[in-house]
Amino acid sequence: MTRFEEIVQRARHVGENALEMTSDEIDALSMEEIDQLCAEFGAYVLLRLPGYEREFFEWLREADPEVFHDLWADDDQLLVSLPFLRIFHGSGPFPICELEQCDNYFFTTRHIKPNGAAALSGILERAARQLELSVSEALMFEILKAPIDIWHFCYRYDVPIELGKTAVREMTAHDWIVHLTDREDLVKYIDQDD
């Protein structure tokens, strides 16, 4: 039995429990296999967050409890629907972009304004020369690489959350990015992004 076939069997027999997969198991799947799993099981099978994301959310529970509660309420099991498997392939983070009670701090390249695009050339040059970047510059660099929320950024770089939020305010004041804090505005904005 292949690894994929074994995962399919586990998903078929998960019952009321959640499917658990290691990061290695997730990364060993092809996107075609992930699509097959999602087509067969859809949102009917729940997936426990991979270990690296559970560690992140344990950090978030302490670092920003309001945001943790906004996301998970009373769900201490940290379960998502199986289609999130696509995001976790390649160790991608669970995107924090649909907060209802707290301000959202999620950014994609679509959030970069013309002044931010102009600033990127200098940021990329500094990064290529391995010069130290400010928090704002480092966040711009990360946004350019992939969609990111401020909490994953702060966790990854050991930056205090308030310093990360200050960087966003600076980036907004410099007209580098648009910051959409409301879930409804942000979701519409992200739906345009692939």
Buried (B, 14 or more C-beta within 10 A) or exposed (E): EEEBEEBBEBBEEBEEEBBEBEBEBBEBBEEEBBBBBBEEBEEEBBBBBBEEBBEBBEBBBEBBEEBBEBBBEEEEEBBBBBBBBBBBBEEBBBBBBBBEEBBBBBBBBBBBBEEBEEBBEEBBEBBEEEEEBEBBBBBBBBBBEEBBBBBBBBBEBEBEBEEBBBBBEBBBEBEBBBBBEEBEEBBEBBEEEE
